[in-house]
Amino acid sequence: MRHRKKFNHLGRKSAHRKAMLANMASSLILHKRIKTTVAKAKALRMYVEPLITKTKGLDTVEAKMHAHRTVFSVLKDKYAVKELFEEVAGKVADRPGGYTRILKLGNRIGDNAEMCLIELVDYNENMLETKKSSSAGKRTRRGRRKSTAEKAVAETPAQEQASETTDADSKE
């Protein structure tokens, strides 16, 4: 029975699992998106999100240095740590959590494993653009939006005034 067992062992010994997750986390931080299986992606999400949280709210030099050393002891890649603290930390500063997104792709041909993309949320420009445009275009099922109807009403007197001024100008 798996009672109170929180994480997936992924069929590996602990040293192999820790090394694999550290490598995948550094690849995710450096490349912003990686393709992997769903089970590994879910394990990686539990692994990398606390590391990203450690980069936030560092006001003193001692706190920043301690966070650098803590993250480096887990990742063991100085380039990934540098990228995490310089670029990623600035983008996720106002986000309360949920720094990664898992997008399912389908099954792999060879062994039918369920594949997915895991990516950092603030780096997918396509998703950010659709989020902005979809909030501007919401409509109800009851008909036209009020703002559209108000624009139509507001434009009609303005057009009549403009036509009257052009008629008056042509008569003079």
PyMOL commands that set and color helices and strands:
alter all, ss='L'
color gray80, all
select helices_A, chain A and resi 14-31+38-53+61-75+78-91+121-123+125-136+146-171
alter helices_A, ss='H'
color red, helices_A
select strands_A, chain A and resi 33-37+100-107+114-120
alter strands_A, ss='S'
color yellow, strands_A
deselect
rebuild
show_as cartoon
